[in-house]
Structure formats: C-alpha cells, structure tokens
C-alpha cells in the first residue's frame, strides 16, 4: 500500500508542478508553488482529520461531543477554496486581436 501511495503522490506532485508553469508567470512561480503545497498538504490533513473525527466520535445518544461536523465544515471551506482557484483565468489563452508568440513562428 505504501508503494502505491508513493507512486500516486509522485504523479500528483509532478502534475501539479507542471500545471503551475501553465497558470503562473515566472515572477509569480514561487507564490504558485507555495499555494500548491498549502492546498496539497491541507487536503490530506482535512480529509484525514474528518475521517478520524468520524471514527473517534463518542457514541453518546445526545451527540454532545460530535467533532465530525467541525471537520466537515473545514473540508467544505477547503473544497470551496480549491474550486475558487480553478476560476483563476488562464494567462496563456489568446486574447482577441492580440498576437501570441507562437503566431510569429
């Protein structure tokens, strides 16, 4: 299982870095990498914390110590931020009436 996890993480990380080059200009590449690492590591932490909350919550009838709702709320906020980043416009897309450097070749 750990071997598969390592293979998956390598592909995920390499794909993320590749996409960063596409979305962030050179002057903002470090900022993009920082955002990617925060988002990438926070996803695993939030999902893991939520599942742990479900597994560890007390089975009291009144659910007075229901921590899973807290982790679910944090997960939903994180997912909203993730999809918000997907709405960032792509600077590489051609603008109407403007030449792209590949048009000159």
N, C-alpha and C positions, 0 to 999 in steps of 0.2 A: 504494500500500500504506500509506503514512504517513497519508493522508487517512482510510482505513478504520480505522486504528489510533486516530486521534484521535476519530472518531465512536464507536467501541466504548468507549474509555476514558471519554468524557463520559457515555455511558449507564450504564456500570458505576459510575462515581463518584456520579452523581445517584441511582441506585437504592440504592446503599449508604447515602448520607446520609438518604434517605427512610426506609429500614428502621431506621436508628439512632434516629430520632424515635419509632418504634414500640416499640423494645426498651429504650431508656434514658430514665429520667425526666429532667426539666430539670436537676436538680442533678448528675447524672452524665453529661450530654450531652458535655461536653468529654473525659471519660475514654473514652466510647464512640467519639468521633471519633479520638482517639489510637490506640485499639486497631484501629480500622478502617484507618487509614493504615499502621500497622505491618504488619498482616496483608496488606493490599492490595499494598504495595510489596514485602514479603518473598516473596510468591507468585511474582511475576515474576522476582525475583532468584534464588530457589531453582530454579525450572524452567530459567531461562537458564543458571545455573551447572551444572546437571545435564547439559543438552544439550551445553554447552561441554566438560564433562568427558568425555562420550562421544566427541565429535569430536576432542579433543586427546589422548586417552589413547594411550600408546605401544602399538605392535603387537607387543611382545615376547612370545615364547611362554610365558614364566613369569608374565606379567602382574604384574611386580614393582611397577609404578607405576600401578596401577589406581585412579584417583581417582574414577571414576564411582560406586563403591559408597558413598563418603563423601557425595556429593551426593544419592544416592538415599536414604540414611538421613536426611539433613536434610530432604528433601522429605517423607518419611513422617511425621516428627515434626511438621512444619508442617501437614500434612493432618489429623493427629490433633487438633492444637490447634484447627484450623478447625471440625471437626465437634464438638469439645467445646463451642465457643461456641454452636453451634446447639442444644445441650441446655439452654441457659440458659432458665429459664421466662419466659413472656411475662407481664409485669405487667398488661397490659391485659385479659387474659382474665377473664371474670366468675367470681367465687367463689360457690359455692353458699350461699344465704342472705344475700348481700350485694347491695345496690343499686349499680348503676353510674350515673354521672351522666347517661348518655343515657336511663336508665329514668325519670328525673324529668321529662323534657321532654315 
